[in-house]
Amino acid sequence: MAVVSIDSDADFSVKVLHQPGIVIADFWAPWCEPCKMVHSEISQAAANFGDAVKVVRINVDTMRNIAEKYEIMAVPTLLFFKGGKPLKRIIGYASQAEISKFLASVVAENKAAGFDNKNIGMI
């Protein structure tokens, strides 16, 4: 599972808003120590779901317009998208277990709805 950095509005549109699957948008800043800690938690949690989950990182210092649009007031903030729509927000540090619990519920909903989780959210 590759983590992708978002560098433009167009990038965000393609890699988050136009994805049919689950995307975790990790809003962070280079000066934020808890952000650095949560990066590994996100990566480990998402790795357990293979291609069913994608992770993007959005630096709030350089991508202010996206942070403002989604009302990101603190970092780290994780915004979970499914089919381009925001589902849930976690503000502050989140453990691998917390992230995994939410992802498991979303993936289970996809399976119940008849979606093939292994191919959703391709970037």
N, C-alpha and C positions, 0 to 999 in steps of 0.2 A: 504494500500500500504506500503510494507516494503522497507526500504532503506538498501541496501546491501553494505558492505565494500569489496573492492577487495584487496586480500592479496597476490596474486601470479599471474604469467603469465597464468597459467592454469585456475585460477579463472576468469580472464579477458576473456579468450577465451570462456569459457562456458557461462558466464553470460552477455557477450556483443557481441562477434563476432559470436557466434552460435545461437543467438536469432533471430527469424523471425520478431519480432515486433520492437517497438520503445523503445530505452533505452537512458536515459540521463546519461552521464558520467560526474560527478562533480569532477573536478580536484581541489584539495584544499591542504592546509597546516595548521597544528595546530597553527602556529604563525600568521596566516592571519585573521585579524578582519573582512574584507569584506566577506571572505569565510563563517564565522559563520553566518553572516546576510543572505547570499544567501541560506544557507541550508533550512531555513524555507520557503523561497519563492519557492524553487524548490518543496519541499514536498507538499505545498498547491496547487501549479499549477498541479502537477501530480495527486494528489488525486481527482481532478475534472474529470479525465479520467479513473479512476478505473484501471482495469487490462490491459488496452490498453497501458499503459506507465509504465516502470520500471525505477528505479533510482539506480545508483551505485555511490559510493564515492571512489575516488582514491587519496590517500595521496601521493603527489609528492615527499616528502622527503623519503618515504620508497619504492615507486614504480617508481623510476627514469627511468628505461628502458621503461616503457609504456609512461611516460610523454615525453621522448625524441623521441620515435617513432612517436608520434602524434604532435610533435613540440610545446609542451606546454611551453610557455615562460613567462607566468604570471598567477597568481592565484587571484581570482577564474577564471577558464575557464570551460564553459559547452560545451561539445561535444555531439551532438545529433546523435545517430545511428539509422538506420532502416535496418533490415535484415543484421546486422553486418557491414554495410557500413556507414562511417561518412557522415552526411548530412549538418550540420551547426555547427558553432562555435560562442559562445558568450564569449568575453573576458571582465572580470570585472564584477561588480555587475549587476545583471539583476532582474527586478521586477517580481512579480508574473504575472502581466498583460503581460509583454513582453514574458515570457516563455509560458504562456497559449496561446497567439496569435499564436506562432509558432507551438505548439502542436496541436491546433485546425486545422491548415492547413494540417498537416501531417495526422492526423486522418481522415479528410475529403477526402484526396487523397486515403487513404486505402478503405474507404467506396465506393468511386467512382469506384475503381478497383475491388470491389466485395469481399474485405476481411472482416472477422468478427473481429472487433476491440476488442471485450470483451475477446477474448482468445489469443491474440497475445502477444508475449514477456514474456511468463511465465518463471520464474527463479526457 
